[in-house]
Amino acid sequence: MTGLTEFEKNSIERASAEILEGYGYGITALDLFKKIGIISENAGLAAYLIGGFPRDVIIYILKFNPETSRKYKSSRVFESNPRFLDLDIAVRGSAEKLACLIKEKKNLNFKLNYLKIHKRFGTASLEFLINGIPLKLDLASLRTEIYKKPGMLPEVNTASAELKDDIRRRDFTINTVAFSINRKDFLKVYDYSSGIADILNKKIRVMHASSFIDDPTRMFRAVRFEKRLGFRIDGDTLKLMKIALDGNVLDGISGKRITAELYLILKEKTPEIYFERLAQLNIFGSIYGRLKFEKKNKTVFKKISAYFNEPEKENKLRKVCKDLDVNIFYTAAIFYGLDGGELRKALGRLNMGGRIEKTLITIYSDMKKIDNLKANNTGIYDKINKIDVKSILFYLFEDCGRDKEDLNFRKFLLRYLNKIIFIKPYLNGHDIKSMGICEGPLCGRILNEIRLLKIKGRLKSKKDELTYVKNNYFKN
């Protein structure tokens, strides 16, 4: 077990307090950990913070230490959205029992929002509310796991497992460092697999040779940790990954599980660098042979990310497009260029469902219509009004034209999304009907005519609109 002075109890407690304070919990959240540790110890159990939190606390200490700050400058820790913590606690003994004892504790002084026990898996989920902010805790009994078949969920044995047994089942050494929250050794570091040494060396290393065969989705997580933390995947780990990919291990993983991993990557700050790495390592192509992530994809991803990082633009457009979802644009960028048959096969492999397929087909079809508008802009306002907002936005993400015609058309599309689309008549259906026009379709046609004339600047007031209706529909 590694014993390093940088990671003694005092520095860990101080860093943990700063992190909890930064999330708005206040340092009292540490008292919650202490109380859980006392409850655990009194029941003959033991509890440990494990996984992402201890790893990121150590990186946080290194990042803000003047001697090591430059080395860890690119490491992104405790920056995720939404702004709450979701922590893992490993329990020697029954996680279910500890969860129930926490619920029954009368003087805990922390509001328990919910508790859910998963008996089959020996786990429990709790959510506390501290200063109005949720703090999620996932409790799991210490366990050993056996994978009967590659890619299948493991058989779990929680009987008499100790901490050093439990860490052998985990994905990477950097995720095996644990902090005790027990009264006798609160925040003592436990490191049985050189996890701290690998953090210091900025290395992503699997726990054993069959790691990617047991669970191929670990490949996606390896890339995620590598890019988010600014680490590198260890050379031997890369060789094991290649062996697993050559053995087509991803073929045995359901599309649903792969899609879940891809969506987690899309939540990252710069997803294009993650997908670029997936392509470099042939993970992306191994999902489905025709999938590629090239320089053009990277450019489009950057445009999508930049747009959705401007909440004012996004929120404004949501007024006319309620189902504006950043993931649909990333997905459209990934599959753009596949013909209908290939698109259906790729989406089927990833089990993305009919709704996404329908949306993508609409976007790709509308791309051609928008191109036609650029070539022939007769009646452009009326025509573009019939095209889905998501399609227009995706066209702007994909468009790389540089000649004068392309740039002018791009300006028009931007003006349409930023201004024209929000132009509405002063009159409404009730106003038209009150004038004596009762036919629904005719009402709609009149309002559309008024809107188009307003866009062109020919009608500027409600009085102008009323005059237009009277002059054109009440001549007699």
N, C-alpha and C positions, 0 to 999 in steps of 0.2 A: 504494500500500500504506500502510495506516494505521500510524503509529508513535507510540504513546502511552506516556508514561513509567509510567503505572499498570501496564502490562503488559510491563515489561522482564523479562529472563530471571530476575533474582533473585526478583521477586514471584511469577512463575509457578512457579518451582522450589519456593519456600517453600510456596505454596498446594498444589501437587501433592503435596509431601511430607506435609503435614497431612492431605490427603484420603486418601492411601494408608495413612497411619498409622491414620486413623479406621476404615478397612475391615479393619484387622488385618494388612496386608501388611508394615508397617514401611517405613521410607524406602528400604530396600534394593531395593524394586521399581523405583525410579528407575534403579538400576544395570542392571536388566534392559533398560530402554529404551535406555540408553547402549550396552550390549553389542550389542543388535540394530542400533543405528545404526552401530556399528563394523563389524559383519559386512556390513551393507548397503553401506557406503562402500568396504570392501575389495573387494567384488565389482563395483564400478562402478555400484551402484544408489543410490537415495536413499529415505529413509523418513520419513513424517510422521504424527503423531497428528492425526486429523481428525474432524469431526462433533461428537457430543455431548460428548466429554470436554473439548476445548478451550473449547467454548461454556460448559459448566458451570463450568470452572475460572475463567473470566473473571467469570461471575456470582458465584461464590463469593468472589472478591476484592472485588467491589463490595458484596456482601452484608455483609461483615465490615469494610468500610472505614467509619469513623465518618461520613465526609462523604456517603456514598451508601447507608448501611445501611437507612434508612427507605424509600427508593425501591424497594429490592429485598427488603423484608421478606417479601412473599408468594411470592417465587420459591423453588420447591422443587427443590433440586439435591442429588444424592448422598444421597437418602433412600429409594431404592427397595428393594424386596425381590424376590428374595433378596439377601442382603448380600454381593454380589461384583460386580466390575467386568467389563464386556464392552466392550472398546475397539476402535476402528477404526484401522487403519494403512494409509495409502495408499503405494504403492510405485512409484517411477519405475523401470520395467523389469519384470521378472517376479516377481510375488508368489510363484509356485510355487518359483522358484529360491531366493528368500530363505527361504522356509519350510524347504526341504530343507537349506540351509546352517545354519540354526538347529538343526535336528535333528542334524546331523553334528558340531556344535561340541562338543568334548570337555570344555572347561573353562568351560562357561557358568555352572555352579554354581546352576542353577535346575532343578527337576524338571519335565520336560515330560510331562504326563499323556497327551495325545493330539495327533495331527496329522492333519488331513484336507484333502486337496487337491481342489479343484473345477476341473478343467482347462477345462471348457466355459466357465466364467465368469471364468477368470483370477483365482481367489480361493483362499484357504487359511484354515482355522480351526485355531487352536492353543489349548491350555489348559495353563497352568502351575499348579503347586501351591506357594504361598508361605505358610509358617506354617500349613499345613493348609487354606488357603482358595484356591479356584480363581480364577485370573485369566485371562479369556478374551480372545484377540486375534484379530480378523478382518482378514486381510491381503487387499488388493485392488490389482491393478495399476492405475495411472493410466489413464484411458480417456476416450473420447468415446462418446456414445450417439446413435442415431438411432431415433426412433419412426416406424415405417412406418404404423401405424394407432393411433388414440386408444385408450388403455387396454391395448394389447398390450405385452408385454415388449420392450425395445429391442434393436436390433442393436448389439453392442459392438465397439469397435476399440481395442485396447491398444497398437498400434504407435506408437512415438515420442511418446506423449502426455506433456505436461508438467503440473505442478500447476495452472497457471492454466487449462488446457484442461479438466482433470478437474472443477474446481469448477462449471463452467457447467452440468453435468448434474444438479447436486444440487437438493434441494427448496427450501430457504430460505436466505437470505443468512447467517442466524445460525449455520447448520451448515456454513459453508464456511471458517471460520477453522481454520488448521492450525498445529501446533507441530512444528518440525523435531526429529528425534531423531538427526540425523547428527552426527558428531564435530566437524565444523568450525563448526556453528552450532546446537549443542544447545539446544533449547527457544526458538529464535528464532520469532517470530510471523510467519505469512504470511497476509495478508488482501487478496485481490484483488477483493472484491465489497462492500466497506463493511459487512462482517459485524459488526465491532466497533462501528461507528457505530449499527447497528440494535440491537445489544444495549444500548448506552447509551441509545437512544431507546425501548427496550422494544417493538420493532416486529417483527412477523412479516411478511416480504416474500418473494414468490417471485422466482426468478432471471430469469424471462422470461415473456412474455405467454401462451405456449401451455402453461405448466407443468401446469395442471389438466386440460387436454385430453390431454396426453401421458400423465399418470398421475393419474387422478381420486382415487385413494386419498390423495393429498397433502392433500385437504380434511380428512380425519379427523386427519391428523398436524398440520395447522395449528391445529385446535381443541385437540388434545392439548398442543402446545407453548404455546399462548395461555394455557390454564388452569393448567398445571403451573408455568409460569415467571412467571405474573402479567403477561404481555405483552398487546398488542392486535394483531389482524390489521390490517395496513395498508389504508387506504381503497381504493387501486388494486387491491390483492390481493383485497379483497372484491368489487370490480366484476368482476374476472376470474373469480372463483369463481361469481358469479351467471350470467355469460355461459355458463360451462361447464355449470352446472345447467340453465339454460334449453335447452341443447342436448342434454339427457338423457344426458350422458356416463357416468353411473353405470350406465346400462343395458348398457354394454359390458363392465362389470367382473363377474367371476364372484362368485357368492355366497360362495364359499370365501374369496376375498381380502377382501371386505367384512367377513365374520364375523371374520376374523383381526384386522382393525383395531378392531372393536367390542370384542373380548375384550381387546385391549391397553388400551383405555380403561377397561374394567371392573377392571383391575388398579390403576388410580389410586386415590388416597386418598379422594377424594370424587367418584365417577363421575357422580353426579346433575348436577353443574354442567357436566360435559362433554356429557352427553346433552341437557341443556337448551339448550346452545349449538348443538348439532347440529340441534335442532328449530327454533331461532330462525333459523338460516341456511338452512333448508329442505333440509339434507343428509339428515336422518333421513327426512322424507317422500318424498324422491326415491329412497330405497332401495325402498320399497313404499308406494303411495299411502295405505293405511289406517293406517300406523304414525304414532303420535303420542307425544309426551312432554309431559305436562301437569303441573299442580301436584300432582295425586294421585300420579302416577308418582314425582315428586321426593320426596314424603313417604315412599313405600314404599321407595325406594332408600336413604333415610337410615336407616330402621329396619333394613333388611338389613345395611347397612354397620356400624351400631352393634352389632348382634348378633354379627357375625363378627369384630368387633374386641375381643371378650371371649373369649379362647382357652379359658378354663375352661368356659364354657357350651358352646362348640362341641365341645371335646374330650369332654366328658361325653356329649353327645348322639350323638357318633360311635360310642359303645359299642353303641347300638341301631340306628344308621343309618350303615352303612359308607360309603354313596355320597353323603354330605352335601357338596354342592359349591355354593359361594356363587354361581357363575355360573348355575346352574339357577334360582335364585330371582330374580336380576336378569332373566333371560330370561323367566321366568313373568310378572314385573311388566310387561315390555315388551309382551307379546302378550295379556295378560289383557283380555278383553272382545271379542276377535275370535271369530266363530262358527267352527264346525268347518271349513267350506270355506275361509274367509278365512285361518284359522290354517294350514291345509295349504299354501295358496299362499304365504303369507309365509315359512314355514319352508323351503319349496321354493326360494324366491328366494334365501334365505341359505344354502342347501345345508347345513342343520343336521343332517339325518339322521333316521332312523326312531326311534332311541333317545330323542332329545330330544323328538320329537313324542309318543311314547308316554308319557313322563314328564309332559309338560305336560297332556295329555288326562286322565291320572290325577289330577293336582293339581286341575284345573278341575272335574272330576266330583266329587271328594271335597269341594270347597268347598260344593257343594249339600247333600251328606250332612251336613256339619258344621252348616250352617244349619238343617237339619231337626232335628238334635240339640238345638239351642238352643230350638226351638219345642216339641219333645217329648223330654224327657230320660229317658223310661222305659227302663230297661236301658242307661243311657248308658255304663257302664264296659265292658260287653261289646261294644257297638257301636263305640265309639271305638278299641278295641283292634284293630279290623279296618281302620282307616284309616291310610294311609301317614303316617309321621312328617313327611315333607317337606310333605305337604298341610296338616297341622295348623300347622306353623311358618309356611307361606305365608299361611294364613288369619289368623294373628296379625299378620303384616306388613301385610296388606291391610285388616284390620278397623279401622274408624274410628268404631264405635258409641260413643255417649256416655251412653245412658240406663242405668238401674240394671241392667236385664236383660242388656244388652250387656257391661257392666263385670263383672258376676258370672260370666257365661259365659267371659269372657276370663280371669278369675282361675282358673276351673276348668281351662281349657286350659293355662295356664302351670303350674299345679300338676301337671297330668298329665305335661307334658314335663320338668319339673324334678324330680319325685319319683315319681309313681305308676307311670310307665312302667318304672322301675327296680325296682319291687317284684316279687320272684320267690318262689315257694314254697321252703321248706327242702327239701322232698322233691323227688326227680327221678324220671325214668322207671324207673331201676334199682330205686329203693326201692319203687315201686308193683308192679313185676314180682316183686320178692322176696317180696311179700305174697301172691302167687298169682294176680295179674291179668296175663294174658299178651297180651290183645288190645290192639294198638297204638292204635286210635282211642279206645278206652275210657280208656286211660292218659292220652291227651291231654286228654280231656274232664274227667277227674278233676283233673288239674293246673290246668286253666283255672278250674274251680270253686274250687279252693283259693286260686288267685291272686285271684279276685274277692272271696272272703270275707276274704282278708288285706287287700286294699285297703280294704274296709269296716270293718276293725278287729275282725272276729269271730274270726279265728285269729291268735294272737300268737306261737306257738312251734311247734317241730317236733312236740312232743308233742300240741299241739292238732290239727295236721294229721293225724297218725297216728290220733288218736281219731276225727276226722271220717271218714276213709276206712273205719275199722272199723265205725263206727256206721251208715254209709250204704251200704256195699257188702259187709259180712260179717254181716248181721243174723242169718242162720241158722247 
